[in-house]
């Protein structure tokens, strides 16, 4: 079979599993809001309980039928220039995606296709809608040919850009780059994911409901009557709670280890790619010229481990896209190596914002607290908020070079965001009455990936930065910015 498809092709029958799991995922994602209603029906509508087995059987049958119909209605066509896809049951849609517009290409080996040695090809474009094509059940050879067609189209576009203007520093250099994560590092990813927050949210949900609290109170009374002494009952209960917390942390660690097992990041010429996964293997890649930003994060737990997480953002928003290009964990040396490979300069001096940012939104919360509770609490709140705001102000800063704009913020941890200066889309300047008096304001910078907000920046700095960004964007002639 050649790359050019004369007719519309159909996926193999095993793709029905994918459509079934996709529908199940959508149900979980959108149906969790029905949990309170279902709990109420279970508690208060006892006659309905007899219908539950039949309702579950009918729902399962419906899911299977819908998955089969969606599979039968799916067609695709591949050519060297574009890929086309038809899908839909009641609403029929057709998508035409040009190869040169594809910003990320993934080849996945999910667990349910391992026995058949088949792959899933996921192609994603840029833009506000972030259009996506997913082809399930392809052979390894077929998947590689489609990915090579995407690379070829991207390489042709890059060659055209290079002939127009020299590439910026962020995309120069063709030397190979590689970053590998050992098993010990992968296991730390789960510890950085703050798994105990999930337990806190679940506990808050349980105790916020009066019916649930009454049930728990009754259970605790029954539980206490089983023991002769209160001390032993409390120790045993605490042991159960600690055991649950340990299981949550262990489950998170194992989940992250399964996702990022044998993580390997490489760059060949202008294309970054990484492969990772234990039960389901993923190979993800994208072109450097489509890079819209770089994010470096360090949470509270990551700070204790002296580790960072990074994301190479593309159009669609940092953290907002379904399929992100991430470096889940990196030590200081690995972080510096990747930043150097991206041609991100080391920062020797960050520019701070105006100190007015410390006093803003301190007086009003203190007054409200004093009115709601006691006046002395409002007075005490003022120095406390000022101290916290001062610490946050010291962390908030910005930096600009000819090729990059960076912002920094944080309190216990911190986040750095880097944007190629030529990727500017829009810039906005705002001033309030007090800010105008102080010669400061809010500068908002929009890109295809994220919005950068510099609050309470000095007006002179804002005007200089805005002029430099607009001039850099105007002079850059690279395609598909």
N, C-alpha and C positions, 0 to 999 in steps of 0.2 A: 504494500500500500504506500503510495507516495504521500508527501505532505499535502498536496492539493487534493481535496475531496471533491469528486464529481457530483456526488449525491449527499443528501443529509444522512448522517450516521446515527446509530442508536447505541446506547450503552449496553454492556452485558447484563444478563438477568441478576447477577449478584449485586448490582447497584440498588436493587430494591431495599437492601439493608440500610444503605445510606439515607434514602428518602424516609424510611421509617424512623431512624434515629434522629434525623433532622426535625421531623414533626414532633417527636417526643421532647426534643430540646426546646422547641418553640412553646410547647405546652407548659413545660416547667418554668420557662422564662416569663411567660405572660400569665400563667395560672396561679402563681404563688399568692397573688392578691386575693384569690378566692379561699385561701386557707381559713381565715376567721369565719367566713360564712359556712364552710364545710364543718368546722369544729362546732359551731352553734347548732347546725342540723343534727350532728351526731349526739350532742348533749341533750337537746330539747325535743327533737322530733324522733322519738323512739320508733314509731311505725315505719319510718323510712329506712331503718337499718336492715330490714329484711330484703330491701330492694338492692342493696349495695352490691352483692355478688353478681346479679344480673346486669346492673349498670356497668360494672367493671368489664364484664365479658363483652357487652355491646360496644364499649369504648375501644377495647382492644381489637375487636373485629373491624370497627370503622377505621382505626389507624392503619391496619394492614391493607384494607381496600384502597384507602387514599394513597398510601405509599405505592401500591401497584399502579394505580391510575396515573400518578405523577411520573412514574418511571416510563409508562407507555407513551406519555405525551411529551417526553423530552427528546429533542434532536439537537445535533450540533454539526458544524461544518468548519473545517480548518483550511486556510490557504496561506501562502507566504505573507500576504498583506494584512489579513484580518482573521478573526474567529467569530463565528455566528452561532447563536444559540436560540432555540425555541423551547418554551416551557409554559406550564400553566394548565389548570383543569377547567375551571369556569372562566377565568380571565387569561386569555392567551397573550403572551408577550414574546417579542423577538429582540435580541440584543446583538448589535454589531460592534465589535471591539477591535480597533486597529492594534496591530502588534506593537507599533512604535509608541502607543500610549499606555502600554502595560508597564506599571512601575514595580510590581513584585510578582515573582513566579515561584510557586511552591510545588514540590513533589512529596506527597505523603504516603507512608505505608502504614495505614491504621491496622489495629489488631484484628478487625473482622475481615480484612482482605489478605492477611498473612498466609492463611492456608491456600489461597489461590495465587499468591505471588503477583498481585495486581496493585496498581498505584492509583492515587488521587492527584489530579493536577488542578491547582487553584491559581487562577490568574486574576489580578486585581489592578484596576486602573485608578487614576487620580480623579480629582473633582469632588464637588460637594456630595454627590450621590455615591461615590466610590463604587462603581459598577464592578461586579465580580462574576467570573465564569468558573464553575466547578465541574470537572469531568471525572467521573468515578469509574473504576474498574479497567483502567488502561494498562497495557503491558509496560514493563520497564523501558523497552525500546521505543514504544510509541510516546510515552511520557517525555523521554529525553529528547526526541525529535521536536516535540512541541516547544519544549524549553529552549532548545537550540535556535528555533525559529524566532522566539522572543529575543534571545540574546543577539541574534543577527540583526534584527530590526533595530534594536537599541544601539548596537554598535555602528550601524549605518547612520543613525541620527547623531551619534556622538562625533563621527567623522565629519559630518556636515557642519556641526557646531565648531569643531576645532579649525576647520578651514575658514570660518568666519572670524573667529577671535580666539586668542589663546585662552585655554581654560583657566579659571581662577585657581588659587593655591589649594583650595579645598578638594580639587579633583586631579591635581597633578601627581605624577609619579606612578610607575608601573611595577615597582618591586613588590614581591609577594609579602603578605602579612598573614600571620596565623596566631590564634589564641585558643588554647585548650583548657578545659576545666576537668580536673580530676574528681574522683568520687567523693573525697573529703570536702571539696569545695561545693559540689552539687548538693550534698546533704545540708550545708549551711543555708541554702536558699530558702528552705522551708522555715528555718528559724527567723529569717528576715521578713517573712510574710505576715508577722503579727497574728498568728492563728488564734490567740486568746481573745482577740477582738470579736471573733465569731461567737465565742462562748458568752461574752458580755452582752452582745446584741440579743442572743437567744434568752438569756436570763432576764434582760430588761423586758422582752416581749411577754415572758411568762408571768412576771410579777406585776405587769401593767394591767392585767385583766383580773377583775374581781372574782369571776367564776373560777379561774385558774388558781387564784390565791386561796379561795375557800377549799378547793380540792387538795392543794398542797398542805394547808393547815390540818385538814383531816388526816392526811397521810402521815404527817409528822407526829400527830397524837397517837396514831396506831403504831407507828415505828417506835416511839418512846416507850410504849407499854410492853414491848417485846424484851426490854432489857431491865435488869434489876437495879442498875445504877445509871445515873445521868452521865457521869464522866465517860464510861465505856461507850454509851450510845453516841455521844458527841465525837469521840475519837474515831469510832467506826464510820460515822457519817462523813467526817472530814477525809478519811482515807478513801472513801468512795469518790468524793469530789476531786481529790488530788489525782486519783486513778483516771477519772474521766478527762481531766485537763492534760494528763500525760498522753492519753490516747489521741486527743485532738492534735497535740503538737506532733506526735509520731505520725499520725495520718497525713498532716500537712507536709511533713518532711518527706515521706514516701511518695506523695503525690507530685511534689516538685522534682524529686529524684527521677520519677518515671518520665516526667516531661523533658527534663534537661540532661538525661543520662548521656555521657560521652559527648558533651557539647563541644563543637569545634567550629570556630569562626575563621574564615579565610577571606583574603582579597586577592583576586587575580586581575591585574590591570585596573579597569574602572568598575569592577563588580564585586560587591560583598556578598557572601553567602555563609550560612551556618547549617549544620546538621545536628540533630539531637533527638533523644527519645529512646525508651526501652520497649514498651509494648507497641507503641505507635511511633514510627520513625518519620521525622520531618526534615526536608531539605528546602531551605528558604533562601531567596536571593533577590537583590535589587541593584540597580545602577546608581553609582555615586552621583551622577549629574541630577538625579531626581531626589537627592537628599534635601529635605526642607528644614531640618533642625536636629540637634543632639541634646539629649537630656541626661544629666548625671544626678542621681539621687542617693542620699544616705539617710536612712531612717534612724530612729533611736537605737533599735537593736543592731542595725548594721554598723552604727558607729562603735558600739561595744565590740563587734567582731572585726572592726577596721576593714570593712568591705563596702563596695558601692554596687549600684545597679545602673545600667545605661540603656538608652533607647535611641536608635537611629530612626528619626521620624520622617515620614513621607507625607504627601498631601492627604488630608483627611483628619488631621488632628492628633496631637500627642496624647497617647493613651485612649483615643476615641475610636481608632480603627479596630476592626475585629481581629485582624491578623497583624500583629506588631513585630518589628524587627528589634529584638532585645539582646542585650548581654546581661543575663540574670544576676551575675555576681562577678566582681573583679576586685583584686587587691590594688593598692596604690600604684604599684609598678605596672600592672596590666592596664589600669585606667590611663596612665600617662602614655603608655605605648600606643593605645588605640587613638587617643587624642592627637598624638604626634602623627600617626598615620593619616588622620583626617586633616592634618595641617592646621589644627587649632592651636594657637600660640599660648604659651604659659603666661598667666596674668601676674604681674608684679604689683599692680596697683589698681584696686577697684574704686570707682567713683561713688561716693555716698550721696544719698538724697538729703533734702533739706531737713533740719531738726524739727520742723513743724510737724513732721510725721509722728513724732513722739507724743505731742500734746493732742493731736486730732483724735476724736472719739474717746476722750477720757472723762471730760466734765459731765456730758449727758448721761452715760451709763451710771456714774456715781450718784447723780441727782435722782435718777430713777430707782436705784437701789435704796437710797435713803428714804424715798417716799413710800416704797413698797414695804420695807422692813423697819429699820430704826435709823434715825439721822446719823448716829455715830458710825454706823456701818458704811454709809455713803462717804463720810470723811475719811475713814480708813481705806476705802477702795481707791481713793485718788493716788496715794503714793505707790500702792501695789500695782495698779494699772500702768502708772508711769514707769515703774521699774521693768515690767514685762515689755512694754512698748519700746523702752530703751534697748533692751536686749535684742528684740526683733529688728529695730532700726539699724543696729550695728551689723546685722546679717544681710539686710537689704542693700543691694548695690548693683551697679551696671558697669559694663566695659565695652569699648568699641575699638576695633582695628579696621584696616582697609577691607578685610574680607569677612569679619565676623562681628555680630552684636551678641552680647551675653548679659543675662540678668541672674541675680542670686538672691535667694530668700531662705528663711528657715528660723527655727527656734531651738529645738533640741537637735533635730537633724537639719539637713539643708538640701536645696535643689538648685542646680545650675542648668540654665537653658541657653543653648547657643543656636543662633540663626545665621546662615550665610547672608551677608548684607545685601547681596544682589537679589535675594528672594522676597524683598519687600513687595507687598501688594497695596497697602493703604496705611496712612499715618494720620492721627487725629490729635489735636491739641485742645485742652479744656482748662478753664480757669474759673474759680469761684471768687466772690468778693474778697475774702481774706487772703486767698492765694494771690490775687492780683496785687493786693497791697504789699505782700511779701516778695513779689517777683518770682513766684513759683507756679506750678500747675501740674496737670496730668497729661503725660504723653503716652498714647496708645498706638502700638505698632502691630499691624496685622500681616500675617503670612498665611500660606496655604496649610500650615500645620497647627499653629497656635497663635494666640494673641499675647503680646508682650506689653505689660503695663508698668510704666515708670511713674509712680505716684509721688507728688511733691518734689519733682525735679526742678532745678533752677531754670528759669526761662532762657537764659543765655546758653546753657548747656543743651536745652531742648532744641533751640533754633539751630545750633551748630550740628547736632546729631541728625536732625531732620534733613538739613541741606546735604549732609554727607551721604545719608542713605538714599535719598532721591537721586543724587548725582551718580552714585555707584550703580543703582538699578538702571538708570538711563544709559550709562556707558556699556553695560553688559549686554552683549548680543547673542548669548547662548540660547539655543532653541528650547522650547517648552519649559520656561521658567515658572 
